[in-house]
Amino acid sequence: MIYADHAATTRLSPKALEAMRPWLEEEYANPSTLYSFSRNARRAVSEAREKIASAIGANADEIYFTSGGTEADNWALKSIAFRQPNQRGRIITSAVEHHAILNTCAFLERIGFEVTYLPVDRHGIVSCKDLADALIKGTVLVSVMTANNELGTIEPIAELAEAARQYNVLFHTDAVQAVGHIPVNVEKLGVDLLSASAHKFNGPKGIGFLYIRKGTAIEAFIHGGGQEKGMRSGTENIAGIVGMAAALEEHLETMIEDAVQCERLRAKLIDLLRKAGLDFVINSGESHIPGSLSISFRGAEGEMLLHRLDLMGIAIAVGSACNAKETKLSHVIQAIQIPEEYRNGTVRITLGADNDDRQIEEIASGLNRIFAR
């Protein structure tokens, strides 16, 4: 199989698996217990928290472990919202966010909050002017993703967060597609909350984290035994936490060379498709996650392309894998206003460090054979 859907998930790193192994076998203590057997577990969680905090320029006490990016997004939005008197207030987000944000906003609208959905340009970029114009009294939170999961486009988060700060409004970013792939520093970005998920950077599934800037007033999300300083109760997933830290540390070591390789392969794929005479438009912005390509073919059906490539042993995506059961046109594709004759032929190809030139040639050849028929 040729796997070209790294935005959906990634293979577990052997280093991460090796780091996890002791916590799945002999080191099975609950870190919240008081006897000496649990000391190693507590230390492992603490060390992992330090590593993850260092990776994004945060302090260890600002990192809270979650079950993944979806939970972290829910926690950020709902907890800020629920602190508002009489459950009233205004939230600003973009029209191209992940459904973890959009569906949470829809829920908050149903219980009395007002939500403004900012438009985007042809490549999915949110305008700082549009945000500044939307920021009015009563706004309690702005949430804009660092990089789009369908397009790969990177948003101007530092500028957007600065605009929110001018109005003393908290800023959250869903950085699930960004952490581990591009430099992410919470101080440079100026964000108050940031979500991430391990399985996007070769860590295990079912673990992620929420960065909460020190001093940010936020409600506990899960009540119970008081883990994570009473903010997110539940026995810690030690193996997942350790594996996430190991995978992120490994990604940071190879980030530059991986980015160069993925961009080279992306450029090669585009060149091969052009030489084949295929008619397409590229949707990803100039500033994008390395190796990420959203591409729309004239007069085609994205789902048809996916299934025919799948029969050739090539895995790509139509849109977000988190919304795979819906065959209707993606909200992201609708928002960026692709020309009608190309719109339905949109697919997402996201490359990783394990892809090579031969695979790129096979993807291009597969697409060429489909259109030749």
ZAVEX-809925 format. One record per residue (C-alpha): residue in three letters; x, y negated, z. Coordinates in steps of 0.001 Angstrom, whole numbers. Last residue first. Layout:
ALA, X, Y, Z
...
% end
This chain:
ARG, -10064, -5892, -19355
ALA, -7110, -8296, -19642
PHE, -8384, -10055, -16517
ILE, -7953, -6946, -14373
ARG, -4611, -6061, -15979
ASN, -3229, -9545, -15249
LEU, -4338, -9352, -11631
GLY, -2566, -6025, -11189
SER, 589, -7262, -12924
ALA, 747, -10293, -10636
ILE, 301, -8113, -7550
GLU, 2836, -5608, -8902
GLU, 5425, -8326, -9554
ILE, 4952, -9678, -6048
GLN, 5438, -6170, -4670
ARG, 8704, -5729, -6575
ASP, 9964, -9089, -5311
ASP, 9510, -8225, -1632
ASN, 6958, -8401, 1202
ASP, 8115, -7532, 4746
ALA, 8678, -11177, 5746
GLY, 5030, -11976, 5141
LEU, 2768, -13106, 2323
THR, -760, -14447, 2413
ILE, -2931, -14069, -691
ARG, -6409, -15592, -391
VAL, -8958, -15203, -3180
THR, -11309, -17633, -4923
GLY, -13139, -16602, -8091
ASN, -16489, -17995, -6983
ARG, -15235, -21597, -7071
TYR, -13473, -21657, -10422
GLU, -16309, -22699, -12794
GLU, -17795, -24902, -10067
PRO, -14719, -27086, -9589
ILE, -13465, -26621, -6010
GLN, -15227, -28950, -3597
ILE, -12990, -28695, -508
ALA, -15974, -28199, 1816
GLN, -17606, -25395, -197
ILE, -14390, -23370, -204
VAL, -14084, -23864, 3553
HIS, -17712, -22885, 4178
SER, -16990, -19632, 2333
LEU, -19324, -18664, -501
LYS, -21665, -15858, 482
THR, -20314, -12323, 833
GLU, -20609, -12194, 4599
LYS, -19346, -9049, 6305
ALA, -15703, -10194, 6099
ASN, -16066, -13160, 8424
CYS, -12961, -12612, 10560
ALA, -11137, -11636, 7375
SER, -11446, -15264, 6298
GLY, -11668, -15672, 2556
VAL, -11554, -13250, -353
ALA, -8633, -11328, 1082
ILE, -5646, -9347, -280
ALA, -4643, -5671, 23
ILE, -3026, -3962, -2976
GLY, -3307, -177, -3374
MET, -4502, -295, -6992
LEU, -8077, 439, -5895
ASP, -7673, -2493, -3480
LEU, -6785, -4707, -6425
ARG, -10123, -3822, -7994
HIS, -11957, -4435, -4713
LEU, -10366, -7850, -4050
LEU, -10799, -9062, -7619
MET, -14482, -8113, -7587
GLU, -14928, -9938, -4272
GLY, -13360, -13063, -5717
GLU, -15705, -13141, -8685
ALA, -14198, -14592, -11871
GLY, -15089, -17391, -14302
ARG, -11936, -19404, -13648
PHE, -9610, -18007, -11009
SER, -9291, -19697, -7605
ILE, -6124, -19500, -5509
SER, -5476, -19827, -1777
LEU, -1803, -19089, -1203
SER, 62, -18777, 2096
GLY, 3722, -17756, 1864
PRO, 4973, -20472, 4213
ILE, 2063, -22186, 6027
HIS, 1120, -25255, 4008
SER, 2144, -28835, 3228
GLU, 1447, -29228, -486
GLY, -2115, -28189, 239
SER, -3512, -24759, -596
ASN, -6255, -24795, -3226
ILE, -4374, -23652, -6323
VAL, -6344, -23646, -9578
PHE, -6602, -20773, -12054
ASP, -6614, -19784, -15739
LEU, -4348, -16797, -16376
GLY, -1802, -17199, -19189
ALA, 484, -14394, -18031
LYS, 3261, -16970, -17658
ARG, 1039, -18850, -15221
LEU, 422, -15735, -13143
LEU, 4149, -14953, -13070
ASP, 5001, -18514, -11964
ILE, 2411, -18451, -9167
LEU, 3801, -15137, -7925
LYS, 7381, -16413, -8050
ALA, 6473, -19548, -6100
ARG, 4865, -17416, -3387
LEU, 7900, -15124, -3295
ARG, 10250, -18086, -2815
GLU, 7946, -19541, -179
CYS, 7914, -16270, 1772
GLN, 11710, -15954, 1643
VAL, 12360, -19555, 2737
ALA, 9830, -19261, 5564
ASP, 11348, -15975, 6746
GLU, 14826, -17556, 6762
ILE, 13599, -20469, 8870
MET, 11461, -18475, 11298
THR, 13983, -15698, 12007
GLU, 14847, -16439, 15653
LEU, 11460, -18041, 16352
HIS, 9716, -14911, 15134
GLU, 11686, -12710, 17551
GLU, 10736, -14867, 20543
LEU, 7111, -14779, 19439
ALA, 7162, -10985, 19167
ALA, 8793, -10536, 22578
ALA, 6375, -12942, 24278
MET, 3356, -11230, 22704
GLY, 4638, -7787, 23659
VAL, 5101, -8850, 27302
ILE, 1570, -10269, 27464
GLY, 63, -7245, 25710
ALA, 1838, -4772, 27973
ILE, 818, -6778, 31052
ASN, -2869, -7122, 30172
GLU, -3610, -8973, 33403
THR, -6482, -7835, 35604
GLY, -9397, -10219, 35137
SER, -10045, -13835, 36074
ARG, -9316, -16822, 33874
MET, -9011, -20097, 35790
GLY, -8366, -18834, 39307
LYS, -4645, -19493, 39026
GLU, -4430, -17066, 36089
GLN, -6110, -14347, 38188
GLY, -8880, -15280, 40621
GLY, -10644, -11976, 41147
GLY, -13802, -12895, 39291
HIS, -14903, -15852, 37202
ILE, -14061, -16189, 33509
PHE, -13786, -19637, 31906
ALA, -12597, -21805, 34790
GLU, -13430, -25440, 34127
ILE, -11026, -28052, 32757
ALA, -9545, -31314, 34000
THR, -6309, -31909, 32091
GLY, -3597, -32814, 34611
LYS, -1019, -30445, 33160
ARG, -1685, -29896, 29468
ILE, -3671, -26710, 28890
TYR, -2061, -24195, 26522
LEU, -4397, -21303, 25799
PHE, -2975, -17862, 25183
GLY, -3368, -14706, 23152
ILE, -3876, -10981, 23629
GLY, -6226, -8434, 22058
LYS, -4019, -7427, 19152
PRO, -306, -6845, 19705
GLY, 2420, -9160, 18385
ASN, 3583, -9465, 14799
PHE, 2973, -13227, 14569
LYS, -780, -13342, 13849
HIS, -1414, -10519, 16328
ALA, -322, -12723, 19222
SER, -3103, -15335, 19140
ALA, -2774, -19068, 19833
SER, -4917, -21926, 21160
LEU, -3748, -25456, 22049
LEU, -5051, -28013, 24548
ASP, -3990, -31572, 25366
VAL, -2260, -32330, 22072
GLY, 534, -34878, 21567
LEU, 2014, -33042, 18595
LYS, 5566, -33839, 19684
GLU, 4793, -32766, 23239
VAL, 2929, -29626, 22150
ASN, 5799, -28426, 20003
VAL, 4982, -26096, 17109
PRO, 7673, -25324, 14536
ILE, 6139, -23244, 11715
HIS, 5359, -19530, 11513
GLY, 5348, -18356, 15145
VAL, 2410, -20561, 16096
ALA, 694, -21856, 12958
GLN, -2223, -19579, 12067
VAL, -3591, -19494, 15636
ALA, -2918, -23198, 16219
ASP, -6520, -24124, 17065
THR, -5962, -27685, 18208
HIS, -7549, -29516, 21114
PHE, -7513, -33288, 21718
LEU, -8917, -35109, 24744
VAL, -10330, -38607, 24176
ASN, -8727, -41627, 25815
TYR, -9819, -43790, 22834
GLN, -6283, -44498, 21601
ARG, -5513, -40867, 22519
ALA, -7881, -39668, 19788
ALA, -5943, -41588, 17134
GLU, -2672, -40181, 18504
ALA, -4087, -36655, 18286
LEU, -4923, -37223, 14607
GLU, -1432, -38521, 13867
ALA, 269, -35604, 15643
ILE, -2129, -33105, 14032
PRO, -1495, -34056, 10407
GLU, -3141, -30796, 9187
ILE, -1258, -27870, 7618
THR, -2975, -26158, 4662
GLY, -2917, -22342, 4809
LEU, -6096, -22346, 2738
GLU, -8207, -19686, 4437
ASN, -6845, -19802, 8001
ASN, -6336, -23569, 8001
ALA, -3295, -24831, 9867
THR, -3171, -26977, 13015
MET, -6928, -26742, 13596
VAL, -8881, -29851, 14582
SER, -10764, -30212, 17880
VAL, -11657, -33656, 19252
LEU, -13189, -33868, 22725
VAL, -15326, -36062, 24985
THR, -16757, -38645, 22580
GLY, -19183, -40834, 24540
LYS, -17909, -44137, 23224
ILE, -16908, -43908, 19582
LEU, -14338, -42010, 17570
ALA, -15865, -41392, 14126
ASP, -14055, -44260, 12372
ALA, -10732, -43139, 13848
LEU, -11393, -39586, 12645
ASP, -12220, -40732, 9128
LYS, -9119, -42930, 9117
CYS, -6922, -40006, 10189
SER, -8241, -38079, 7188
VAL, -8665, -34324, 7598
ILE, -6849, -32288, 4937
GLY, -8616, -29324, 3310
HIS, -6835, -29339, -50
ARG, -9487, -31265, -2012
ASP, -10048, -33674, 887
VAL, -11786, -32986, 4184
PRO, -15063, -34053, 5799
LEU, -15374, -34526, 9582
TYR, -18058, -32558, 11412
THR, -19599, -34605, 14232
VAL, -21149, -32662, 17112
GLU, -23721, -33972, 19595
PHE, -24216, -31951, 22740
GLY, -27640, -30929, 24013
ILE, -27798, -27184, 24577
ARG, -28237, -26221, 20925
GLU, -25381, -28518, 19875
LEU, -23062, -26636, 22238
PHE, -23950, -23351, 20532
ALA, -23277, -24853, 17087
CYS, -19929, -26131, 18385
THR, -19036, -22620, 19538
ASN, -20030, -21310, 16101
LEU, -17778, -23860, 14401
ILE, -14772, -23321, 16682
ALA, -14547, -19520, 16640
HIS, -15855, -19805, 13076
HIS, -12486, -21216, 12026
GLU, -12525, -24918, 11169
VAL, -13165, -26301, 7684
ALA, -15840, -28955, 8334
SER, -13695, -30651, 10966
THR, -14269, -31312, 14669
ILE, -15628, -34121, 16817
ILE, -17465, -33473, 20071
ARG, -19934, -35893, 21628
GLY, -21397, -35833, 25080
ARG, -24225, -34522, 27216
GLN, -24332, -31545, 29528
ASN, -26081, -33496, 32318
PRO, -22685, -34842, 33424
GLN, -19791, -33538, 31303
ARG, -17611, -30803, 32776
PHE, -19467, -28233, 30711
ALA, -18132, -29743, 27486
ILE, -14476, -29482, 28488
SER, -14995, -25868, 29526
LYS, -16998, -25016, 26431
LEU, -14491, -26364, 23932
ALA, -11213, -25081, 25379
TRP, -12622, -21773, 26618
ASN, -14258, -20941, 23304
ASP, -11052, -21686, 21407
ALA, -8983, -19562, 23822
GLU, -11497, -16724, 23560
THR, -11297, -16781, 19781
GLY, -7504, -17055, 19779
GLY, -6882, -13909, 21786
SER, -7774, -11991, 24962
THR, -6492, -14884, 27076
PHE, -3307, -15820, 28952
TYR, -2974, -19297, 30422
ILE, 120, -21414, 29749
GLU, 453, -24853, 31414
ASP, 2228, -23469, 34507
ALA, 5096, -22318, 32270
ASN, 5799, -25834, 31065
ALA, 5376, -26600, 27358
GLY, 7723, -27052, 24385
ILE, 5988, -24446, 22208
ALA, 8533, -21600, 22447
SER, 9538, -22596, 25990
ALA, 5986, -21989, 27210
ILE, 5962, -18567, 25557
LYS, 9263, -17570, 27159
GLU, 8252, -18837, 30616
ARG, 4916, -17012, 30485
ALA, 6717, -13815, 29490
GLU, 9033, -14172, 32482
SER, 6102, -14626, 34869
VAL, 4187, -11663, 33456
ALA, 7278, -9440, 33710
ARG, 7998, -10624, 37272
ARG, 4486, -9786, 38402
ALA, 4767, -6324, 36834
ASN, 8162, -5708, 38412
ARG, 6836, -6720, 41818
SER, 3787, -4419, 41643
PHE, 5487, -1382, 43199
SER, 6505, -3569, 46175
TYR, 2996, -3752, 47617
LEU, 798, -6866, 47374
THR, -1484, -6155, 44403
SER, -2091, -8776, 41717
PRO, 483, -7372, 39305
ASN, -1482, -4103, 39000
ALA, 1104, -1347, 38682
TYR, 1477, 732, 35494
GLU, 5235, 633, 35047
GLU, 5711, 4301, 34000
GLU, 3789, 4335, 30727
LEU, 2026, 1418, 29038
TRP, 4095, -1227, 30823
PRO, 7300, 640, 29920
ARG, 6305, 679, 26209
MET, 5533, -3011, 25742
ALA, 9105, -4172, 25111
GLU, 9582, -1320, 22626
LEU, 6379, -2277, 20835
ALA, 7461, -5914, 20664
LYS, 10823, -4925, 19227
PRO, 9122, -2638, 16683
SER, 6980, -5635, 15619
LEU, 3278, -4855, 15301
ARG, 2175, -5281, 11676
THR, 349, -8537, 11017
THR, -3243, -9749, 10990
ALA, -5720, -11692, 8865
ALA, -3253, -14389, 7749
HIS, -871, -11572, 6791
ASP, -3140, -10460, 3958
ALA, -660, -9359, 1295
TYR, -134, -5692, 2169
ILE, 1075, -3557, -726
MET, 0, 0, 0
% end
